[in-house]
Amino acid sequence: MAPRTRLIVNADDLGLHPSLDAGILKAHREGIVTSATLLAMGPSAAEAVGLAKAQGLAVGVHLALSTRLPCAAPSEAVRTVAPGGRLMGNWAEFAKAWMTGRVRREELERELSAQLSRARELGAKVDHLDGHQHLHLLPGVRPVVEGIAAREGLPLRWPDALPRVSWLRAPGPALKTTVLAVLARTAPRARPGVRRVSAGGVFEAGRLDESALLAVLDSLPAGDFELGCHPGEGAPQVPEDPAWTYGWEAELAALTSPRVKAKLVERGITLANYGELG
């Protein structure tokens, strides 16, 4: 049998904002999205889970340690993860606190486990885990997240593809994504019971237009992969991060593009979700 390529197309940030939820659901109904990851404490999480279940969209958990979302665990139990009952403002703020020893490991595990429990309480049949802003790749955080994944028997996104980000146009994002990709590529072997699924596209967050998506599909070898994406409708202002602006509509257009669908057929790429990988 000839080697095959199976691709999970996963939309992040389900439950963060109704406009983003609408884009994710449309990209599933009319496009190539096969899976989404839920921010369990997101403002629209409860409704989003119900809508996803109604149209058969597979759901994982987008484990969050930043973006000031309300924390899932009681705030007094996770003071160093969520000071004042809110997660830290961005990835850099959390990374600095973690690397300088200001976040307690047991509170980190408590918070992330609570987010998984919350997703299930909302009715999600969780089939995988990944990390908001890829913070699960940080040294010391990785074994905590892999411990949860092993305990729950859940596969884990592993964004080890080198980013296609211009150092001249966006030096900050280029530095962040390059460091994260290197961390993913040089991490020790996964602990027993954990399946890491190689992911691309996630480092093009907000810039995965049709041409970028076609390039990603053209570069896929045989194997099982995840493509991370961020579709949405309109240009919502996300209260948790008002300065956050992605190309949500451009990604939605790409994910529903006839050219992209034709490329999948041309390359013989089979769409799947995590539950179908086996």
Residue, then its C-alpha position, 0 to 999 in steps of 0.5 A: m500500500a502506498p504511503r498516505t497523508r492524513l490531515i487534521v485541520n484544526a481551528d483554534d479559539l472556539g468559545l472565545h467570541p461568537s464571531l470566531d465561533a461562527g467562522i469556525l463552524k462555517a469552515h467546518r460546514e462549507g470547508i476543510v476544517t475537521s476539528a476545533t479546540l475549545l477555550a473552556m473558560g471562553p465567554s461563548a464556550a457553552e454555546a459553542v460546544g452545543l453548536a459544534k456537537a449539533q454539526g458533528l465537529a470534533v472538539g479538543v481543549h485549547l489549554a490556556l495560560s495567558t490572554r487574561l481569560p477567567c481561570a477555570a479553577p477556583s482562583e485561590a487554588v491557582r494564585t500564581v497561575a491566575p493572579g487576581g483570578r485572571l490568567m496573565g496578559n500574554w505569552a511573554e508575561f507567563a513565560k517570564a513568570w514561569m522561567t523565574g520561578r514565580v508560578r508553582r508547578e502544582e498550581l499549573e497542573r491544577e489549572l490545566s486539569a480544571q480546564l479539561s474538566r470544564a470542557r467535559e462539563l460543557g458536554a465536549k467529548v474531548d479528543h485531543l489537547d493543544g496549547h494556546q500560544h503554544l505555551h505547552l512547549l516551554p521547558g517544565v510546562r511540557p512534562v506537565v501537559e504530557g502528564i495530563a495527556a498520558r493520564e487521559g489518553l489524549p494526543l497532543r499537538w506538536p508544532d515542530a514545523l519551522p515558521r514562514v514568518s518574515w524577520l524583516r516585517a515581523p521580528g517579534p513574532a519571528l523570534k517567538t515562533t522560531v524559538l517555539a519550533v526549536l523547542a518542539r524539535t529538540a524536546p526529549r522523546a514523548r513520555p510513554g502513552v503520549r502521541r505527538v502529532s506534528a503540526g504546521g500552519v499554527f505559526e502562520a496564525g492570522r496569515l493563513d490566506e489561500s496562497a499560504l494554505l496551498a503552499v502548506l498543502d503542497s509541502l506535506p509528505a506522507g504521514d499524519f499531520e495537523l494544520g492549525c488555523h484561525p477562521g472567523e467572521g468579521a473583525p471582532q474586538v476580543p475584550e480579553d485582548p483588544a489589540w488582537t487582530y488576526g486575518w480571520e476572514a482571509e483564513l475563512a475564505a482560504l479554508t472554504s476555497p474551491r482551489v484548496k479543496a481541489k489541491l487536497v484531491e490533487r495531492g491525495i490528502t485525506l481529511a481526518n480528526y484526532g478520533e479517526l487517526g487510530 
